[in-house]
Amino acid sequence: MATVVPLGKLADLAGAPSLPLPLALSTGLDWEGLKAALPAALAEALDDPRIRVAVNGALLPNKAKLQANAGDEIALLPPVSGG
């Protein structure tokens, strides 16, 4: 099991503050597998190039290279606006 933690507006699209995802221990989870396992609206939002991804607190330089395993926490970070 991995846990997806969508932040900000992505949590609204997910409908929950976190989403548990069952994983096969031998294969883990890649970017396309993650998107396929998420609610459609959230998966679609992840196509935004400004969305960042962190695994166990480490920001990935390229979200398409995601490789998560059982026990990992995958944080989905929306773009931030400020003023």
C-alpha positions in Angstrom: 0.0 0.0 0.0 1.2 3.5 -0.8 -0.5 6.7 0.3 -1.2 9.6 -2.1 -1.5 13.0 -0.4 -3.0 15.6 -2.7 -2.4 19.2 -1.5 -4.4 22.4 -2.1 -6.9 22.3 -4.9 -5.8 18.8 -5.8 -7.3 17.5 -2.5 -10.6 18.9 -3.5 -10.4 17.0 -6.8 -9.5 13.8 -4.9 -12.4 14.2 -2.5 -10.2 13.2 0.4 -7.0 14.4 2.2 -5.3 11.2 1.3 -5.8 8.2 -0.9 -4.5 4.7 -0.1 -3.4 2.8 -3.2 -2.8 -1.0 -3.1 0.5 -2.0 -4.8 2.0 -5.2 -6.0 5.2 -5.6 -4.0 7.1 -6.8 -7.0 6.2 -4.0 -9.4 5.6 -0.8 -7.5 4.0 2.2 -9.1 5.1 4.4 -12.0 3.6 7.7 -13.2 1.1 6.2 -15.6 0.0 3.6 -13.0 -0.5 6.4 -10.5 -2.7 8.4 -12.8 -4.7 5.3 -13.7 -5.4 4.6 -10.1 -6.7 8.1 -9.2 -10.1 9.7 -9.7 -10.5 11.0 -13.3 -10.6 14.7 -12.4 -7.5 14.4 -10.3 -5.6 12.4 -12.9 -6.5 14.9 -15.5 -5.2 17.8 -13.4 -1.9 16.1 -13.0 -1.2 16.7 -16.7 -0.5 20.4 -15.7 3.3 20.7 -16.0 3.3 23.0 -12.9 2.2 20.1 -10.7 5.2 18.7 -8.7 5.5 15.4 -7.0 7.4 14.3 -3.9 8.0 10.8 -2.7 8.7 10.4 1.0 9.4 14.1 1.2 11.9 14.2 -1.7 10.8 16.4 -4.6 11.2 14.6 -7.9 12.9 16.6 -10.7 10.7 14.8 -13.3 7.4 13.4 -12.1 7.2 11.1 -15.2 10.1 9.1 -13.6 8.0 8.3 -10.5 8.8 4.9 -9.0 7.0 4.3 -5.7 6.9 1.2 -3.6 4.7 -0.2 -0.8 4.9 2.1 2.2 5.8 5.2 0.2 4.0 8.6 0.6 3.4 10.4 -2.7 2.6 14.0 -2.3 1.0 15.9 -5.2 1.8 19.6 -5.1 -0.2 22.2 -7.0 1.3 25.5 -8.3 1.4 28.1 -5.5 0.1 31.6 -6.0 1.0 34.4 -3.7 0.6 38.1 -3.3 
